[in-house]
Amino acid sequence: MIASLWFCLRILLAWVLALVALAIVWGHLFGGPGTVFALLVIGALAMAAVNIASHLRRVKLVAGRLDHDSLSSRLQRRIELPFDAAQAFALVESVVAGLPRVVDVESSPASLQVRARIARSDPGKAPPPSRWNPLAWLAVRHDRVSATVTPGQGTSSVTLLFEPDAGAWVDLLLADEGSNRENAEAVSRAMSQRVAEQRRDERESAARAEAEKELSVARLNLLHAQVEPHFLYNTLANAQVLTRTDPERAERMLGHLIQYLRSSLPGIDQSLSTLGQELERVQAYLEILRIRMGARLVVRTDVPDSLQDVALPSMALQTLVENAIKHGLEPKPGGGTIWVLARESDGQVHLTVADDGQGVGGSSGGTGIGLKNLRERLRLSCGPQAGFALVSNFPSGAAATITLPRRPPAARAAPVAATHVPELPHAT
């Protein structure tokens, strides 16, 4: 209440002093105030009173209170934004340019400043008064908004100034009827909305990333569930048959199976392995098959020691070896040779498993699930830098090559996920 009374008295006192000065000038020019001057004084005071009453009412509606800050025609706002200077400036520029009735927007990215003029609303759409109308000399038809962005550590501070587009005399004689208060509230709301939208987008992006990660883990687990049972069941079935027909070979097969499990179990909770670990597991696996296939299987290995630490999906090498055995060498009368080769070139490692069996398109009855899962695991574990190719081997057989980055990205935190291992035929 005190702030409202002081505001009214200040403007009325300014008008009285202005009218006294005008009376002195009038007396020198026309020889006394007279009736015309008295009517002019009454009209001016009435206009000032109406302007004050309208200002108080609109400020009460907009701000919900009447105090020194809300009644002022010049307002300053300081807003902290959780963005760097460039993002904060772009946001401020967009918000200011989006204000209703905005004109003459000036922005300077170099100095991080935005300035604009805003036309005051005219509900009645009245035509502009003539310039010969003395009241038009006092009319203020635009407000100004100025914004300055101050960079900080991970945040930015925005200083906003809202004021009439006129000289300092306006503060003494006229009120803005709450127009600058409305502009300040509009800018504050718009900035709050933009920040909330940014935070919502970030939360949705994080939720999508987490969902994709969980989906990848689930898919890796599903792939892993297809691996071990087939190989273990068929190896034990072969060992069971050999215990009756050839106990010595059965004992060697179980020994290699133990070695295979010993090399496999320590990394059971890892989605990535190393070429050295995979090679050790594959050698134990091939020894088991050599016991069953005998002279029909010949193995040639050429993997440099410098590539033993190359990371690749767990069970990837064994998948290629199993496919070469089942679809290439086992159906071929007399068997054949399998090669395991590794070479480094231009920052990439090429791991090849080749055979001289029936080749691509042979009548082995394969479904291709193992190689399809291998491609999926390469994509999930090593990213787009990894690749896989299957081609014919001259003069016979097939060659499968995995291309890996020398230093792949960190593996996803997920349980081991391996590819489908084709079922081995039972011993007869």
C-alpha positions as CSV (number, residue, x, y, z in Angstrom):
1,M,0.0,0.0,0.0
2,I,2.8,2.4,0.9
3,A,4.6,1.7,-2.4
4,S,1.4,2.4,-4.3
5,L,0.8,5.7,-2.5
6,W,4.3,6.8,-3.0
7,F,4.1,5.9,-6.7
8,C,0.9,7.9,-7.2
9,L,2.3,10.9,-5.3
10,R,5.6,10.9,-7.2
11,I,3.9,11.0,-10.6
12,L,1.3,13.6,-9.5
13,L,4.0,15.8,-8.0
14,A,6.0,15.6,-11.2
15,W,2.9,16.7,-13.1
16,V,2.2,19.5,-10.7
17,L,5.8,20.8,-11.0
18,A,5.6,20.5,-14.8
19,L,2.3,22.4,-14.9
20,V,3.7,25.1,-12.6
21,A,6.6,25.6,-15.0
22,L,4.2,25.6,-17.9
23,A,2.1,28.2,-16.1
24,I,5.1,30.5,-15.8
25,V,5.9,30.2,-19.5
26,W,2.2,30.7,-20.3
27,G,2.1,33.9,-18.2
28,H,5.0,35.4,-20.0
29,L,3.5,34.6,-23.4
30,F,-0.2,35.3,-22.8
31,G,-0.3,37.5,-19.7
32,G,-1.9,35.1,-17.2
33,P,-3.1,31.4,-17.0
34,G,-6.8,32.1,-17.7
35,T,-9.6,29.6,-18.3
36,V,-7.9,27.7,-21.2
37,F,-4.9,27.0,-19.1
38,A,-7.1,25.9,-16.1
39,L,-8.9,23.4,-18.4
40,L,-5.5,22.2,-19.7
41,V,-4.3,21.6,-16.2
42,I,-7.4,19.7,-15.2
43,G,-7.2,17.5,-18.4
44,A,-3.5,16.8,-17.8
45,L,-4.1,15.8,-14.1
46,A,-7.0,13.6,-15.1
47,M,-4.9,11.9,-17.8
48,A,-2.2,11.3,-15.2
49,A,-4.7,9.9,-12.7
50,V,-6.2,7.5,-15.3
51,N,-2.7,6.4,-16.3
52,I,-1.8,5.7,-12.7
53,A,-5.0,3.8,-12.0
54,S,-4.6,1.7,-15.2
55,H,-1.0,0.9,-14.3
56,L,-1.9,-0.2,-10.8
57,R,-4.7,-2.4,-12.0
58,R,-2.6,-4.1,-14.7
59,V,0.4,-4.6,-12.5
60,K,-1.8,-6.2,-9.9
61,L,-3.2,-8.6,-12.5
62,V,0.1,-9.5,-14.0
63,A,2.4,-9.6,-11.0
64,G,-0.2,-10.4,-8.3
65,R,1.4,-7.7,-6.0
66,L,2.1,-4.0,-5.7
67,D,5.6,-3.1,-4.5
68,H,8.5,-1.0,-5.7
69,D,9.9,-3.7,-8.0
70,S,6.5,-4.5,-9.6
71,L,5.4,-0.9,-10.1
72,S,8.6,0.2,-11.8
73,S,8.6,0.7,-15.6
74,R,12.2,-0.4,-15.9
75,L,12.9,-4.0,-14.8
76,Q,16.0,-6.1,-14.6
77,R,16.0,-9.9,-14.6
78,R,19.0,-12.3,-14.1
79,I,18.5,-15.9,-15.2
80,E,21.0,-18.8,-14.9
81,L,20.9,-21.2,-17.8
82,P,22.6,-24.7,-17.7
83,F,24.2,-24.2,-21.1
84,D,27.4,-22.9,-22.5
85,A,27.6,-19.4,-23.9
86,A,26.7,-20.3,-27.5
87,Q,23.7,-22.4,-26.6
88,A,22.5,-19.8,-24.1
89,F,22.8,-17.0,-26.7
90,A,20.9,-19.0,-29.3
91,L,18.1,-19.7,-26.8
92,V,17.9,-16.0,-25.7
93,E,17.9,-14.8,-29.4
94,S,15.1,-17.3,-30.2
95,V,13.0,-16.3,-27.2
96,V,13.4,-12.5,-27.8
97,A,12.6,-12.9,-31.6
98,G,9.5,-14.9,-30.7
99,L,7.9,-12.2,-28.5
100,P,4.6,-10.8,-29.7
101,R,4.8,-7.5,-31.7
102,V,8.6,-7.6,-31.7
103,V,10.4,-5.4,-34.2
104,D,13.9,-4.4,-35.0
105,V,15.7,-7.4,-33.5
106,E,19.5,-6.8,-33.3
107,S,21.8,-9.6,-32.3
108,S,25.5,-9.8,-31.9
109,P,27.0,-13.3,-31.3
110,A,30.5,-11.8,-30.9
111,S,29.4,-9.7,-27.9
112,L,26.6,-12.1,-26.8
113,Q,24.0,-9.3,-26.9
114,V,20.5,-9.2,-28.2
115,R,18.3,-6.0,-28.4
116,A,14.8,-5.5,-29.7
117,R,11.9,-3.1,-29.7
118,I,8.4,-4.3,-28.8
119,A,5.3,-2.4,-29.9
120,R,2.8,-1.7,-27.1
121,S,-0.6,-3.4,-27.6
122,D,-3.5,-1.3,-28.8
123,P,-6.7,-3.2,-28.0
124,G,-8.9,-0.6,-29.8
125,K,-6.7,-0.5,-32.9
126,A,-6.9,3.3,-32.8
127,P,-5.1,5.2,-35.6
128,P,-1.9,6.9,-34.4
129,P,-2.5,10.5,-33.2
130,S,-1.4,13.4,-35.3
131,R,2.0,14.8,-34.6
132,W,0.3,18.2,-34.1
133,N,-1.6,16.7,-31.1
134,P,0.3,17.8,-27.9
135,L,-0.8,14.5,-26.2
136,A,1.0,12.5,-29.0
137,W,4.3,14.1,-27.8
138,L,3.9,12.2,-24.6
139,A,2.9,8.9,-26.1
140,V,5.3,5.9,-25.8
141,R,4.5,3.4,-28.5
142,H,7.4,0.9,-28.0
143,D,9.3,-0.8,-25.2
144,R,12.9,-2.1,-25.3
145,V,14.4,-5.4,-24.2
146,S,18.1,-5.9,-23.9
147,A,19.8,-9.2,-23.1
148,T,23.5,-9.9,-22.3
149,V,24.9,-13.4,-21.9
150,T,27.8,-13.9,-19.5
151,P,29.7,-17.2,-19.8
152,G,30.4,-19.3,-16.8
153,Q,31.7,-22.8,-15.8
154,G,29.3,-25.0,-17.6
155,T,26.5,-22.5,-17.1
156,S,25.7,-19.0,-18.4
157,S,24.1,-16.0,-16.8
158,V,21.6,-13.9,-18.8
159,T,20.9,-10.3,-17.7
160,L,17.7,-8.9,-19.1
161,L,16.6,-5.2,-19.1
162,F,13.0,-4.2,-19.9
163,E,12.2,-0.5,-20.2
164,P,10.2,2.0,-22.2
165,D,11.6,3.1,-25.5
166,A,11.8,6.8,-24.4
167,G,14.0,9.1,-22.3
168,A,14.2,9.2,-18.5
169,W,11.4,11.8,-18.3
170,V,8.9,9.0,-18.8
171,D,9.7,7.6,-15.4
172,L,8.6,11.0,-13.8
173,L,5.4,11.6,-15.8
174,L,4.0,8.3,-17.2
175,A,3.6,4.7,-16.2
176,D,3.8,1.8,-18.8
177,E,0.6,0.2,-17.6
178,G,2.4,-3.1,-16.9
179,S,3.7,-3.6,-20.5
180,N,7.3,-4.2,-19.4
181,R,6.2,-6.5,-16.6
182,E,4.3,-8.6,-19.2
183,N,7.4,-8.7,-21.4
184,A,9.6,-9.8,-18.5
185,E,7.1,-12.5,-17.5
186,A,6.8,-13.7,-21.1
187,V,10.6,-14.0,-21.5
188,S,11.0,-15.8,-18.2
189,R,8.3,-18.3,-19.0
190,A,9.7,-19.0,-22.5
191,M,13.2,-19.6,-21.1
192,S,11.8,-21.9,-18.4
193,Q,9.9,-23.8,-21.1
194,R,12.9,-24.2,-23.3
195,V,15.1,-25.4,-20.4
196,A,12.4,-27.9,-19.4
197,E,12.1,-29.1,-23.0
198,Q,15.9,-29.6,-23.2
199,R,15.9,-31.5,-19.9
200,R,13.0,-33.7,-21.1
201,D,14.8,-34.4,-24.4
202,E,17.9,-35.4,-22.4
203,R,16.0,-37.7,-20.2
204,E,14.2,-39.3,-23.1
205,S,17.6,-39.7,-24.9
206,A,19.1,-41.3,-21.8
207,A,16.1,-43.6,-21.4
208,R,16.4,-44.7,-25.1
209,A,20.1,-45.3,-24.7
210,E,19.5,-47.3,-21.5
211,A,16.7,-49.3,-23.3
212,E,19.0,-50.0,-26.2
213,K,21.7,-51.1,-23.9
214,E,19.3,-53.4,-22.0
215,L,18.1,-54.8,-25.4
216,S,21.7,-55.4,-26.5
217,V,22.4,-57.3,-23.2
218,A,19.2,-59.4,-23.7
219,R,20.1,-60.2,-27.3
220,L,23.7,-61.2,-26.2
221,N,22.3,-63.4,-23.5
222,L,19.9,-65.0,-26.0
223,L,22.8,-65.7,-28.4
224,H,24.9,-67.2,-25.6
225,A,22.1,-69.5,-24.5
226,Q,22.4,-71.3,-27.9
227,V,26.0,-72.2,-27.6
228,E,27.2,-74.5,-24.8
229,P,24.5,-77.2,-24.5
230,H,24.9,-78.5,-28.1
231,F,28.6,-78.9,-27.9
232,L,28.7,-80.4,-24.4
233,Y,25.9,-82.8,-25.0
234,N,27.3,-84.1,-28.3
235,T,30.9,-84.4,-26.9
236,L,29.7,-86.4,-23.9
237,A,27.6,-88.5,-26.2
238,N,30.7,-89.3,-28.3
239,A,32.7,-90.0,-25.2
240,Q,30.0,-92.4,-23.9
241,V,30.1,-94.4,-27.1
242,L,33.9,-94.5,-27.1
243,T,34.0,-95.8,-23.5
244,R,32.5,-99.0,-24.8
245,T,34.5,-99.3,-28.0
246,D,37.8,-97.5,-27.4
247,P,38.4,-96.5,-23.7
248,E,41.8,-94.9,-24.5
249,R,40.3,-92.5,-27.0
250,A,37.4,-91.8,-24.7
251,E,39.9,-90.9,-22.0
252,R,41.8,-88.5,-24.3
253,M,38.5,-86.9,-25.4
254,L,37.4,-86.3,-21.9
255,G,40.9,-84.8,-21.1
256,H,40.6,-82.3,-24.0
257,L,37.0,-81.6,-22.9
258,I,38.4,-80.7,-19.4
259,Q,41.0,-78.4,-21.1
260,Y,38.3,-76.8,-23.2
261,L,36.1,-76.1,-20.1
262,R,39.2,-74.8,-18.2
263,S,39.9,-72.2,-20.9
264,S,36.2,-71.3,-21.3
265,L,34.9,-70.9,-17.8
266,P,37.1,-68.0,-16.5
267,G,35.6,-65.7,-19.2
268,I,32.0,-66.8,-18.9
269,D,30.9,-63.3,-17.7
270,Q,32.7,-61.4,-20.5
271,S,31.3,-60.5,-23.9
272,L,34.8,-60.0,-25.3
273,S,37.7,-62.4,-25.3
274,T,41.2,-62.2,-26.8
275,L,42.5,-64.0,-29.8
276,G,45.0,-66.0,-27.6
277,Q,42.2,-67.2,-25.3
278,E,40.0,-68.1,-28.3
279,L,42.8,-69.9,-30.0
280,E,43.5,-72.0,-26.9
281,R,39.8,-73.0,-26.7
282,V,39.7,-73.8,-30.4
283,Q,42.8,-76.0,-30.2
284,A,41.1,-78.0,-27.4
285,Y,38.0,-78.2,-29.5
286,L,39.9,-79.4,-32.6
287,E,41.7,-82.1,-30.6
288,I,38.3,-83.5,-29.6
289,L,37.3,-83.6,-33.2
290,R,40.5,-85.1,-34.3
291,I,39.9,-88.0,-31.9
292,R,36.6,-88.6,-33.6
293,M,37.6,-87.9,-37.2
294,G,41.1,-89.3,-37.1
295,A,43.2,-88.8,-40.2
296,R,40.3,-87.1,-42.0
297,L,41.0,-83.8,-40.2
298,V,44.3,-81.9,-40.7
299,V,44.8,-78.6,-38.8
300,R,47.1,-75.7,-39.9
301,T,47.5,-72.7,-37.6
302,D,49.4,-69.5,-38.3
303,V,48.7,-66.7,-35.7
304,P,51.5,-64.3,-34.8
305,D,52.2,-63.9,-31.1
306,S,51.9,-60.1,-31.5
307,L,48.2,-60.6,-32.2
308,Q,47.4,-62.7,-29.2
309,D,45.9,-59.7,-27.3
310,V,43.5,-58.7,-30.1
311,A,39.9,-58.5,-28.7
312,L,37.1,-60.3,-30.4
313,P,33.7,-61.6,-29.3
314,S,33.8,-64.7,-27.2
315,M,33.3,-67.9,-29.1
316,A,33.6,-66.1,-32.5
317,L,36.7,-68.1,-33.7
318,Q,35.1,-71.4,-32.6
319,T,31.9,-70.5,-34.5
320,L,34.0,-70.2,-37.8
321,V,35.8,-73.5,-37.0
322,E,32.7,-75.4,-36.3
323,N,31.0,-74.2,-39.5
324,A,34.1,-75.2,-41.5
325,I,34.0,-78.7,-39.9
326,K,30.3,-79.4,-40.2
327,H,29.5,-77.8,-43.5
328,G,32.8,-78.2,-45.3
329,L,34.9,-81.2,-44.1
330,E,32.5,-83.7,-42.4
331,P,30.3,-84.2,-45.5
332,K,33.4,-84.6,-47.8
333,P,34.7,-88.1,-48.3
334,G,38.2,-88.3,-46.9
335,G,37.9,-85.1,-44.9
336,G,40.4,-82.3,-45.5
337,T,42.4,-79.5,-44.0
338,I,41.3,-76.5,-41.9
339,W,43.5,-73.3,-41.7
340,V,43.4,-70.7,-38.9
341,L,45.2,-67.6,-40.0
342,A,45.6,-64.0,-38.6
343,R,47.2,-61.0,-40.2
344,E,47.4,-57.3,-39.4
345,S,47.1,-54.5,-42.0
346,D,46.4,-50.8,-41.8
347,G,45.3,-50.9,-38.2
348,Q,43.0,-53.8,-38.7
349,V,43.3,-57.5,-38.0
350,H,42.0,-60.1,-40.4
351,L,41.2,-63.4,-38.9
352,T,40.5,-66.2,-41.4
353,V,39.3,-69.7,-41.1
354,A,39.5,-71.6,-44.4
355,D,38.9,-75.2,-45.5
356,D,39.1,-77.3,-48.6
357,G,35.8,-79.0,-48.1
358,Q,32.6,-78.9,-50.1
359,G,32.6,-75.1,-50.2
360,V,29.8,-72.5,-50.1
361,G,26.4,-73.9,-51.2
362,G,27.2,-77.5,-50.3
363,S,24.4,-79.9,-49.2
364,S,25.2,-79.9,-45.5
365,G,21.8,-78.8,-44.5
366,G,23.0,-75.8,-42.5
367,T,20.5,-73.0,-41.4
368,G,23.1,-70.2,-41.2
369,I,22.0,-69.3,-37.7
370,G,25.6,-69.5,-36.4
371,L,27.0,-67.0,-38.9
372,K,24.0,-64.7,-38.6
373,N,24.4,-64.6,-34.8
374,L,28.2,-63.9,-35.3
375,R,27.5,-60.9,-37.5
376,E,25.1,-59.6,-34.8
377,R,27.6,-60.1,-32.0
378,L,30.3,-58.3,-34.0
379,R,28.0,-55.4,-34.5
380,L,27.0,-55.2,-30.8
381,S,30.5,-55.8,-29.3
382,C,32.9,-54.2,-31.8
383,G,30.7,-51.6,-33.5
384,P,30.6,-50.7,-37.3
385,Q,34.4,-51.0,-37.6
386,A,34.1,-54.8,-37.5
387,G,33.1,-56.9,-40.5
388,F,32.5,-60.4,-41.7
389,A,32.9,-62.1,-45.2
390,L,32.4,-65.6,-46.4
391,V,33.8,-66.5,-49.9
392,S,34.7,-69.6,-51.9
393,N,38.2,-70.9,-51.4
394,F,40.2,-71.9,-54.5
395,P,40.2,-74.7,-55.7
396,S,37.6,-76.0,-53.2
397,G,36.2,-75.1,-49.8
398,A,35.3,-71.8,-48.2
399,A,37.1,-69.0,-46.4
400,A,35.4,-67.0,-43.6
401,T,37.2,-63.8,-42.5
402,I,36.5,-61.5,-39.5
403,T,37.9,-58.0,-39.8
404,L,38.5,-56.3,-36.4
405,P,39.9,-53.0,-35.3
406,R,43.3,-53.4,-33.7
407,R,42.0,-51.7,-30.6
408,P,38.3,-52.0,-30.5
409,P,35.9,-49.9,-28.4
410,A,35.3,-51.0,-24.8
411,A,33.0,-54.0,-24.5
412,R,29.5,-53.5,-23.2
413,A,29.0,-54.6,-19.7
414,A,27.1,-57.8,-20.4
415,P,27.3,-61.5,-19.8
416,V,29.0,-63.6,-22.4
417,A,26.9,-63.9,-25.6
418,A,28.1,-66.3,-28.1
419,T,26.8,-67.6,-31.4
420,H,24.9,-70.7,-32.2
421,V,27.2,-73.8,-32.5
422,P,25.9,-76.3,-35.1
423,E,25.1,-79.6,-33.6
424,L,27.8,-82.3,-34.0
425,P,26.8,-85.6,-35.3
426,H,26.6,-88.4,-32.8
427,A,29.4,-91.0,-33.0
428,T,28.4,-94.2,-34.8
